[in-house]
Amino acid sequence: MNGHIDGDVVRVGGDARQRFHDSRGYGYPTGGNGIALAHVEAAHLLYRGDLDAVDGMDFRAFVRDATGNRFLPQFLVYADLRERGFYVSPAREEWLQQVTAPESDLVVYPRGKGPGDGEVAYRVRVVGERQTIAAAALGDCVLAVVDEESEITYFETASPDPAGAADIELPTGVDADLLADRVVCWGPPAALYESGFYGTPLAGRDADHDALQLSLVEAAYLAERGAIALDAATVRERGQTVEGDRFGRRLRTYGALRERNVVPKTGFKFGADFRTYAEFEDIDEFGHSELLVRVLPAGHVFSPRDLSLDVRLANGVRKQMVFAVVDETGGRDGEGITWLRVGRLTP
């Protein structure tokens, strides 16, 4: 059986509809028994020997003739998913029935389902390891990264809604001093640390809580709410001097998490901005943090290698990797923040 290239599709006649589309979900019907195939589908059928040639080309010649640096990565992912037992379609209007797949390259159907069943297992974006991917293009999709040795790593991306149950009533006007890059509170109520997990005792975690040191992010948040006796604008200005524009993004994210009753603490030891606790009642009894949060500016573009490093680290310490993408023009706290969770996936 032979195919013929017609623009960006390969047309196949004969009994192609019955052999390829109806029984195995390749292509889309074009009338009668003919079908149209995307180039990755035609390449897969050539590779399997189900198609003899396309315009006289065998698999090797067809792949060599393919243009663009995205064809081979998409073919490799397509073939891998087919080998895993899935029906797969290009994410193009003609191929999709009863489903949508914006910003995707491939649509994967649940095992035992096909293009006509109206169900989707994964919407897949494909990139090579040297390409980049915008943060805005992720969320509610699977990112398939093809490395230089043609191995494929799958990342599941989603848009979470962080929330917790850690809520305390803040004090008012606690005495505090602004130092070089942190703040010290004098005589704070014990609950500020013990129940709210704000700051760290000046003399160490096991010391009396008569003096509490705060990061500039914690101090700015508390000053904005009148909990400590410092001018909030002065603390924010100091944070800007110490960290630059990054401070504003981190403060917005910190505030958004606190307003959602999630406790954020520094994530420095994990290479992140924050680690977070959704459940926190007492400093003497709390579990492990659940999330690592990295704060990014709007318009951020990921390198697949850097993304893989973050996710691998989070998995290694039994946490989920979450990115807070902050629009600088948004309002305070949670306004203008897009949450993105990324984790490894085995389809």
C-alpha positions, 0 to 999 in steps of 0.5 A, spaced: 500 500 500 502 506 498 501 513 500 501 520 496 504 527 499 498 532 498 501 539 502 501 537 509 498 530 509 499 523 506 493 521 502 492 513 502 486 510 498 484 502 497 482 499 504 486 504 508 480 507 512 478 500 514 485 497 515 488 504 519 483 508 521 477 504 523 481 498 526 487 502 529 485 510 529 490 512 524 488 519 520 481 521 518 477 519 513 476 523 506 470 520 503 470 512 501 475 508 503 481 513 503 484 517 509 489 522 510 495 521 515 499 526 518 506 525 517 508 522 523 502 517 522 505 516 515 512 515 518 510 510 523 506 506 518 512 506 514 516 504 520 512 498 521 511 496 514 504 497 514 505 502 508 510 500 502 512 507 500 510 514 500 511 517 493 516 512 492 520 513 499 521 508 504 521 510 511 529 512 511 527 516 505 521 519 508 524 521 514 530 524 511 526 528 506 522 531 512 523 538 514 523 542 520 526 540 527 520 538 530 518 532 526 523 527 529 522 529 536 514 528 535 515 522 531 519 519 537 514 521 542 508 518 537 511 512 536 513 511 543 506 512 545 503 507 540 508 502 543 505 503 550 498 501 547 495 508 546 491 510 540 494 517 538 492 523 534 495 529 532 492 535 535 489 538 529 482 540 528 481 534 522 483 529 527 479 531 533 472 528 534 468 531 540 475 533 544 479 539 543 487 540 544 489 547 544 497 548 545 498 541 544 502 537 539 498 530 540 492 527 543 493 521 547 486 517 548 485 512 554 487 505 553 481 501 549 478 508 547 479 512 540 478 518 536 471 517 536 470 516 543 470 523 546 475 522 551 482 524 552 488 521 557 493 526 555 494 532 551 502 532 549 506 538 548 513 535 545 520 539 545 527 537 544 532 538 550 535 544 547 528 547 545 525 552 550 518 552 553 514 558 555 511 557 562 504 560 559 504 554 555 504 549 560 498 546 565 493 541 563 498 538 559 503 533 558 510 535 556 514 530 552 522 532 552 526 528 547 533 528 549 540 528 545 540 520 545 532 520 543 530 518 550 523 521 552 521 524 559 514 525 560 512 531 565 505 532 567 503 539 568 497 542 572 494 548 575 493 547 582 489 551 587 494 551 593 490 551 600 491 549 607 488 550 614 494 554 618 490 560 620 492 564 626 490 571 629 496 576 628 498 581 633 498 588 633 504 593 633 509 588 636 516 592 637 521 590 632 528 593 629 530 593 621 537 590 621 541 589 614 537 584 611 532 581 616 528 584 622 528 582 629 521 582 633 522 583 641 517 580 646 513 577 640 507 573 643 509 566 643 503 564 638 506 568 632 512 563 632 509 557 635 502 557 632 504 561 626 511 559 624 513 566 623 520 567 624 525 563 628 528 564 635 534 569 635 538 564 639 536 558 636 529 554 635 530 551 642 531 557 645 525 562 649 521 566 644 523 573 647 526 575 640 524 572 633 528 574 627 524 574 621 526 574 613 524 581 610 519 577 606 515 575 612 517 582 615 514 586 610 507 581 610 507 582 617 508 590 617 503 591 611 498 588 616 500 592 622 502 586 626 509 589 627 511 596 629 515 598 622 513 602 616 511 597 611 514 601 605 521 601 608 521 594 609 519 593 602 524 598 600 530 594 604 527 588 600 528 591 593 535 593 595 537 587 597 534 582 592 532 587 586 525 585 583 525 578 585 523 581 592 516 583 590 515 577 586 517 573 592 512 577 597 506 577 592 507 569 592 508 569 600 502 573 601 498 569 597 500 563 600 499 566 607 492 568 605 490 561 603 492 558 610 498 555 607 505 556 611 511 558 607 518 558 609 524 558 606 526 553 601 533 555 600 536 548 602 532 545 596 534 550 591 527 553 591 524 560 594 519 556 599 517 550 602 510 550 604 506 546 610 498 546 608 497 543 615 500 547 621 498 547 628 504 547 633 511 548 632 512 541 636 508 537 632 508 538 624 510 534 619 514 534 612 513 540 607 509 538 601 511 543 596 517 546 593 515 553 590 519 557 585 517 564 584 518 566 576 516 572 572 510 573 567 513 571 561 518 566 563 521 561 558 523 554 561 529 550 559 527 543 559 534 541 563 532 546 568 525 544 569 528 537 569 533 538 575 527 542 579 522 536 578 528 531 580 530 534 586 522 535 589 521 528 587 528 526 591 525 529 597 518 527 597 515 534 595 511 536 589 514 542 585 510 548 584 512 554 580 508 561 582 508 565 575 507 572 577 504 578 573 508 584 576 502 588 574 497 584 578 494 586 585 497 584 591 497 577 594 494 572 590 492 577 584 496 576 578 499 569 580 498 563 576 500 556 579 503 551 575 505 544 578 510 539 574 511 532 576 514 526 572 509 521 569 509 514 566 504 514 561 
